[in-house]
Amino acid sequence: MPHPIGVASSANQLVGASVSGAVAHWRRGNVDIAMAVVMLIGGLGGSVVGVWLFGLLLRWGQVDLFISLAYAILLGMWDR
């Protein structure tokens, strides 16, 4: 299976499970609206910046280098 299809299929399953869980907690009154708004704003903002950065790196031809460096840096920071 090609990677984009696998990632998209997995993302759809995660969305379904997340929405189902959120609705169940909403019905029980366990949802903090203020925290949900903060997380929504942060998620949307991070997505917009991520798409912009990916497009910029794609135009420069540096996507693979950036991902490799980011992965190495994150692995190096994990043990601290």
N, CA, C and O atoms as a MOPAC input file, in Angstrom:
PM7 MOZYME 1SCF
protein

 N      0.85200 1    -1.16700 1     0.00000 1
 C      0.00000 1     0.00000 1     0.00000 1
 C      0.90100 1     1.23500 1     0.00000 1
 O      1.84500 1     1.30400 1     0.78600 1
 N      0.62700 1     2.19800 1    -0.86000 1
 C      1.42800 1     3.43100 1    -0.86400 1
 C      1.28600 1     4.18600 1     0.46400 1
 O      0.22900 1     4.15800 1     1.09400 1
 N      2.35700 1     4.85200 1     0.87400 1
 C      2.36700 1     5.56400 1     2.15900 1
 C      1.26700 1     6.61300 1     2.28100 1
 O      0.61600 1     6.66500 1     3.32400 1
 N      1.02200 1     7.45500 1     1.26700 1
 C     -0.04000 1     8.46100 1     1.42400 1
 C     -1.41400 1     7.85500 1     1.69300 1
 O     -2.20800 1     8.41800 1     2.44600 1
 N     -1.69200 1     6.71000 1     1.08000 1
 C     -2.98900 1     6.06600 1     1.30900 1
 C     -3.06200 1     5.50800 1     2.72400 1
 O     -4.09600 1     5.61300 1     3.38200 1
 N     -1.97400 1     4.91800 1     3.19000 1
 C     -1.93500 1     4.39800 1     4.55300 1
 C     -2.08600 1     5.49600 1     5.59100 1
 O     -2.81300 1     5.32700 1     6.56900 1
 N     -1.41000 1     6.61500 1     5.39100 1
 C     -1.49400 1     7.73600 1     6.33100 1
 C     -2.90100 1     8.31400 1     6.33400 1
 O     -3.46000 1     8.59400 1     7.39400 1
 N     -3.47500 1     8.49400 1     5.14600 1
 C     -4.82700 1     9.05800 1     5.06000 1
 C     -5.85000 1     8.13300 1     5.70700 1
 O     -6.76300 1     8.60100 1     6.38700 1
 N     -5.70800 1     6.83400 1     5.50300 1
 C     -6.63800 1     5.87600 1     6.10800 1
 C     -6.52900 1     5.91900 1     7.62800 1
 O     -7.54200 1     5.90700 1     8.32800 1
 N     -5.32200 1     5.97000 1     8.12900 1
 C     -5.10500 1     6.03600 1     9.56800 1
 C     -5.66400 1     7.33100 1    10.14700 1
 O     -6.26800 1     7.32600 1    11.22000 1
 N     -5.46400 1     8.43500 1     9.44000 1
 C     -5.96400 1     9.72400 1     9.92600 1
 C     -7.48600 1     9.71300 1    10.01300 1
 O     -8.05500 1    10.25400 1    10.96100 1
 N     -8.14600 1     9.10600 1     9.03800 1
 C     -9.60900 1     9.03600 1     9.07200 1
 C    -10.09700 1     8.23000 1    10.26300 1
 O    -11.08700 1     8.60300 1    10.89300 1
 N     -9.42900 1     7.14400 1    10.58000 1
 C     -9.81800 1     6.33600 1    11.73200 1
 C     -9.60800 1     7.11100 1    13.03300 1
 O    -10.42400 1     7.01700 1    13.94900 1
 N     -8.52700 1     7.86900 1    13.11800 1
 C     -8.27000 1     8.66800 1    14.31400 1
 C     -9.32800 1     9.75300 1    14.49500 1
 O     -9.77100 1    10.01100 1    15.61400 1
 N     -9.72900 1    10.38300 1    13.40500 1
 C    -10.76900 1    11.42300 1    13.49200 1
 C    -12.06500 1    10.81800 1    13.98900 1
 O    -12.72000 1    11.38900 1    14.86100 1
 N    -12.44400 1     9.67400 1    13.44900 1
 C    -13.68100 1     9.02600 1    13.88100 1
 C    -13.66700 1     8.67400 1    15.35900 1
 O    -14.64000 1     8.92800 1    16.06800 1
 N    -12.57500 1     8.09500 1    15.82500 1
 C    -12.46200 1     7.72800 1    17.24100 1
 C    -12.44800 1     8.96700 1    18.13300 1
 O    -13.04000 1     8.95800 1    19.21300 1
 N    -11.78100 1    10.02500 1    17.69500 1
 C    -11.70700 1    11.25800 1    18.48700 1
 C    -13.05900 1    11.93000 1    18.60000 1
 O    -13.44500 1    12.37500 1    19.68100 1
 N    -13.77800 1    12.00900 1    17.49900 1
 C    -15.10600 1    12.63900 1    17.52300 1
 C    -16.05100 1    11.82600 1    18.39600 1
 O    -16.81300 1    12.39400 1    19.17900 1
 N    -16.01000 1    10.52400 1    18.27200 1
 C    -16.85700 1     9.66200 1    19.08900 1
 C    -16.57000 1     9.85200 1    20.58000 1
 O    -17.49300 1     9.96600 1    21.38700 1
 N    -15.28800 1     9.88600 1    20.93800 1
 C    -14.91700 1    10.10500 1    22.33700 1
 C    -15.31300 1    11.47900 1    22.83700 1
 O    -15.77300 1    11.62000 1    23.96900 1
 N    -15.13700 1    12.50100 1    21.99700 1
 C    -15.50200 1    13.86400 1    22.40000 1
 C    -17.00200 1    13.98300 1    22.63200 1
 O    -17.42900 1    14.62700 1    23.59100 1
 N    -17.80500 1    13.37300 1    21.76800 1
 C    -19.26600 1    13.41500 1    21.93800 1
 C    -19.67200 1    12.70100 1    23.22300 1
 O    -20.52700 1    13.18700 1    23.96200 1
 N    -19.05900 1    11.54600 1    23.49000 1
 C    -19.38000 1    10.80300 1    24.71500 1
 C    -19.04600 1    11.62800 1    25.95100 1
 O    -19.83300 1    11.66100 1    26.89700 1
 N    -17.90400 1    12.29000 1    25.96400 1
 C    -17.53400 1    13.11400 1    27.12200 1
 C    -18.39200 1    14.36900 1    27.20100 1
 O    -18.69700 1    14.84000 1    28.29700 1
 N    -18.78400 1    14.91200 1    26.06000 1
 C    -19.66300 1    16.09800 1    26.05000 1
 C    -20.99200 1    15.76400 1    26.72500 1
 O    -21.50600 1    16.55000 1    27.52100 1
 N    -21.53900 1    14.60400 1    26.40400 1
 C    -22.82600 1    14.18400 1    26.98600 1
 C    -22.72700 1    13.99600 1    28.49700 1
 O    -23.70800 1    14.19000 1    29.21300 1
 N    -21.55800 1    13.62200 1    28.97600 1
 C    -21.35800 1    13.42500 1    30.42000 1
 C    -20.96800 1    14.71700 1    31.13500 1
 O    -20.85000 1    14.74300 1    32.36000 1
 N    -20.77000 1    15.77600 1    30.37400 1
 C    -20.39600 1    17.05400 1    30.97200 1
 C    -18.93300 1    17.13800 1    31.35500 1
 O    -18.57200 1    17.91500 1    32.23900 1
 N    -18.08000 1    16.35400 1    30.70800 1
 C    -16.66700 1    16.30700 1    31.05200 1
 C    -15.77800 1    17.13000 1    30.13000 1
 O    -14.56000 1    16.94700 1    30.13200 1
 N    -16.35200 1    18.02600 1    29.34900 1
 C    -15.56700 1    18.80000 1    28.38900 1
 C    -15.36900 1    20.21300 1    28.93500 1
 O    -16.33500 1    20.91000 1    29.24400 1
 N    -14.11300 1    20.62300 1    29.04900 1
 C    -13.76900 1    21.98400 1    29.46100 1
 C    -13.72600 1    22.84900 1    28.19800 1
 O    -12.79300 1    22.75700 1    27.40100 1
 N    -14.73900 1    23.68100 1    28.03100 1
 C    -14.89000 1    24.47000 1    26.80700 1
 C    -13.70500 1    25.41700 1    26.61000 1
 O    -13.21200 1    25.55400 1    25.49100 1
 N    -13.24800 1    26.06200 1    27.66100 1
 C    -12.12600 1    27.00000 1    27.53200 1
 C    -10.87100 1    26.27700 1    27.04300 1
 O    -10.16800 1    26.77600 1    26.16300 1
 N    -10.59200 1    25.11600 1    27.60600 1
 C     -9.42300 1    24.34500 1    27.17300 1
 C     -9.60100 1    23.86100 1    25.74400 1
 O     -8.64000 1    23.84600 1    24.97400 1
 N    -10.82000 1    23.46400 1    25.37500 1
 C    -11.07800 1    23.01600 1    24.00400 1
 C    -10.82900 1    24.14300 1    23.00900 1
 O    -10.27900 1    23.90900 1    21.93300 1
 N    -11.22800 1    25.36000 1    23.35700 1
 C    -11.00900 1    26.50500 1    22.47100 1
 C     -9.51600 1    26.79500 1    22.32900 1
 O     -9.03400 1    27.05300 1    21.22600 1
 N     -8.79100 1    26.75300 1    23.43200 1
 C     -7.34300 1    26.98300 1    23.38700 1
 C     -6.66500 1    25.93100 1    22.51200 1
 O     -5.80300 1    26.25900 1    21.69600 1
 N     -7.05500 1    24.67200 1    22.68200 1
 C     -6.45400 1    23.60000 1    21.88400 1
 C     -6.82600 1    23.72800 1    20.40600 1
 O     -6.00700 1    23.45200 1    19.52900 1
 N     -8.06000 1    24.14600 1    20.13800 1
 C     -8.49900 1    24.33300 1    18.75800 1
 C     -7.71500 1    25.45000 1    18.08000 1
 O     -7.26700 1    25.29400 1    16.94400 1
 N     -7.54800 1    26.57100 1    18.76900 1
 C     -6.79300 1    27.69300 1    18.21100 1
 C     -5.33500 1    27.29400 1    17.98800 1
 O     -4.75900 1    27.60000 1    16.94400 1
 N     -4.74300 1    26.61500 1    18.96100 1
 C     -3.35800 1    26.16300 1    18.81500 1
 C     -3.19000 1    25.15900 1    17.69100 1
 O     -2.21700 1    25.22400 1    16.93900 1
 N     -4.12700 1    24.23200 1    17.56800 1
 C     -4.05900 1    23.23400 1    16.50500 1
 C     -4.21600 1    23.85200 1    15.12700 1
 O     -3.48500 1    23.50800 1    14.19800 1
 N     -5.16700 1    24.76300 1    14.99600 1
 C     -5.35900 1    25.42900 1    13.70300 1
 C     -4.15400 1    26.30000 1    13.35100 1
 O     -3.68800 1    26.29300 1    12.21100 1
 N     -3.65600 1    27.04400 1    14.32700 1
 C     -2.48900 1    27.89300 1    14.09000 1
 C     -1.26500 1    27.06900 1    13.72600 1
 O     -0.53100 1    27.42200 1    12.80300 1
 N     -1.04100 1    25.97600 1    14.44200 1
 C      0.08900 1    25.10500 1    14.13900 1
 C     -0.03200 1    24.46200 1    12.76100 1
 O      0.96600 1    24.29100 1    12.06000 1
 N     -1.24700 1    24.11100 1    12.37900 1
 C     -1.46300 1    23.52300 1    11.05100 1
 C     -1.17000 1    24.52500 1     9.95000 1
 O     -0.53700 1    24.18700 1     8.95000 1
 N     -1.62900 1    25.75800 1    10.13000 1
 C     -1.39100 1    26.79200 1     9.11600 1
 C      0.10600 1    27.05900 1     8.97600 1
 O      0.62300 1    27.13800 1     7.86100 1
 N      0.79800 1    27.19900 1    10.10100 1
 C      2.24200 1    27.44600 1    10.05800 1
 C      2.97500 1    26.23900 1     9.46400 1
 O      3.92300 1    26.40700 1     8.69700 1
 N      2.54100 1    25.02800 1     9.81200 1
 C      3.17300 1    23.82900 1     9.26900 1
 C      3.01700 1    23.70900 1     7.76200 1
 O      3.96900 1    23.35800 1     7.06500 1
 N      1.82300 1    23.99800 1     7.25400 1
 C      1.59800 1    23.95100 1     5.80400 1
 C      2.43000 1    25.01400 1     5.10300 1
 O      3.01200 1    24.76100 1     4.04900 1
 N      2.48300 1    26.20900 1     5.69300 1
 C      3.28100 1    27.28900 1     5.11100 1
 C      4.76900 1    26.90300 1     5.08100 1
 O      5.44300 1    27.08600 1     4.06700 1
 N      5.27200 1    26.36700 1     6.20200 1
 C      6.67900 1    25.98000 1     6.28700 1
 C      6.99800 1    24.84900 1     5.31000 1
 O      8.04500 1    24.86500 1     4.66300 1
 N      6.10300 1    23.87100 1     5.20300 1
 C      6.32700 1    22.76400 1     4.27700 1
 C      6.38700 1    23.27900 1     2.83900 1
 O      7.24800 1    22.85900 1     2.06600 1
 N      5.47200 1    24.19100 1     2.47700 1
 C      5.49400 1    24.76500 1     1.12700 1
 C      6.78000 1    25.53200 1     0.86100 1
 O      7.35200 1    25.44400 1    -0.22600 1
 N      7.23000 1    26.28300 1     1.85700 1
 C      8.47200 1    27.03700 1     1.72800 1
 C      9.66300 1    26.09500 1     1.53900 1
 O     10.49300 1    26.30500 1     0.65400 1
 N      9.74200 1    25.06100 1     2.37100 1
 C     10.84000 1    24.09700 1     2.26200 1
 C     10.76600 1    23.31800 1     0.95000 1
 O     11.79700 1    22.97100 1     0.37400 1
 N      9.55900 1    23.04400 1     0.48200 1
 C      9.40000 1    22.34100 1    -0.78700 1
 C      9.92100 1    23.18900 1    -1.94900 1
 O     10.58000 1    22.67600 1    -2.85300 1
 N      9.62300 1    24.48700 1    -1.91700 1
 C     10.13100 1    25.38200 1    -2.96600 1
 C     11.64900 1    25.47800 1    -2.93400 1
 O     12.28600 1    25.58700 1    -3.98200 1
 N     12.23100 1    25.43900 1    -1.74800 1
 C     13.68200 1    25.51500 1    -1.60200 1
 C     14.34700 1    24.16200 1    -1.85800 1
 O     15.56500 1    24.09500 1    -2.02100 1
 N     13.55900 1    23.08300 1    -1.89600 1
 C     14.10600 1    21.74700 1    -2.09100 1
 C     14.79400 1    21.19400 1    -0.85500 1
 O     15.70900 1    20.37900 1    -0.97400 1
 N     14.37100 1    21.62100 1     0.33300 1
 C     15.05000 1    21.23400 1     1.57400 1
 C     14.15500 1    20.45000 1     2.53500 1
 O     14.44600 1    20.38700 1     3.72900 1
 N     13.07600 1    19.85400 1     2.03300 1
 C     12.15300 1    19.13700 1     2.92000 1
 C     12.84500 1    17.94900 1     3.58200 1
 O     12.75300 1    17.77600 1     4.79700 1
 N     13.52800 1    17.13800 1     2.79800 1
 C     14.18600 1    15.94200 1     3.35500 1
 C     15.24700 1    16.31300 1     4.39400 1
 O     15.34600 1    15.67200 1     5.44000 1
 N     16.02700 1    17.33500 1     4.10700 1
 C     17.05600 1    17.77200 1     5.05400 1
 C     16.42500 1    18.25900 1     6.35100 1
 O     16.88400 1    17.90200 1     7.43500 1
 N     15.38400 1    19.06400 1     6.25000 1
 C     14.71800 1    19.60400 1     7.44300 1
 C     14.12700 1    18.48400 1     8.29700 1
 O     14.28000 1    18.48700 1     9.51800 1
 N     13.45700 1    17.53300 1     7.66100 1
 C     12.85400 1    16.43400 1     8.41100 1
 C     13.93600 1    15.58800 1     9.08500 1
 O     13.77600 1    15.18800 1    10.23800 1
 N     15.02300 1    15.31700 1     8.38700 1
 C     16.11600 1    14.53700 1     8.96900 1
 C     16.74400 1    15.26200 1    10.15900 1
 O     16.99700 1    14.65000 1    11.19700 1
 N     16.99200 1    16.54700 1    10.01200 1
 C     17.57200 1    17.32100 1    11.11300 1
 C     16.61900 1    17.41600 1    12.30400 1
 O     17.03400 1    17.26200 1    13.45200 1
 N     15.34900 1    17.66900 1    12.02600 1
 C     14.36400 1    17.77600 1    13.10500 1
 C     14.26300 1    16.45200 1    13.86000 1
 O     14.17000 1    16.44000 1    15.08800 1
 N     14.28200 1    15.34100 1    13.12900 1
 C     14.21800 1    14.02300 1    13.76100 1
 C     15.44300 1    13.77900 1    14.64100 1
 O     15.31400 1    13.30200 1    15.76800 1
 N     16.61400 1    14.10100 1    14.13300 1
 C     17.84600 1    13.90400 1    14.90700 1
 C     17.85700 1    14.79200 1    16.15500 1
 O     18.28000 1    14.34900 1    17.22300 1
 N     17.40300 1    16.02000 1    16.03200 1
 C     17.37400 1    16.93400 1    17.18200 1
 C     16.38100 1    16.44600 1    18.22500 1
 O     16.68400 1    16.44300 1    19.41800 1
 N     15.19600 1    16.03400 1    17.78300 1
 C     14.20200 1    15.54500 1    18.73900 1
 C     14.67100 1    14.28200 1    19.44400 1
 O     14.44400 1    14.12900 1    20.64400 1
 N     15.32300 1    13.37400 1    18.72300 1
 C     15.85500 1    12.17300 1    19.36800 1
 C     16.96200 1    12.52700 1    20.35600 1
 O     17.07300 1    11.91000 1    21.41500 1
 N     17.78000 1    13.51900 1    20.01100 1
 C     18.85100 1    13.94500 1    20.91500 1
 C     18.32300 1    14.60300 1    22.17600 1
 O     18.95300 1    14.50300 1    23.22900 1
 N     17.19200 1    15.26800 1    22.09500 1
 C     16.59700 1    15.93900 1    23.25500 1
 C     15.80100 1    14.98800 1    24.13100 1
 O     15.53000 1    15.31100 1    25.28800 1
 N     15.41600 1    13.82000 1    23.61400 1
 C     14.52900 1    12.91500 1    24.31300 1
 C     15.10900 1    12.44200 1    25.64000 1
 O     14.36500 1    12.28200 1    26.60800 1
 N     16.40200 1    12.21800 1    25.70900 1
 C     17.03400 1    11.63300 1    26.88400 1
 C     17.24300 1    12.64400 1    28.00700 1
 O     17.61500 1    12.25500 1    29.11500 1
 N     17.01900 1    13.89200 1    27.75800 1
 C     17.33300 1    14.91400 1    28.77500 1
 C     16.22200 1    15.13800 1    29.69400 1
 O     16.32900 1    15.96300 1    30.60200 1

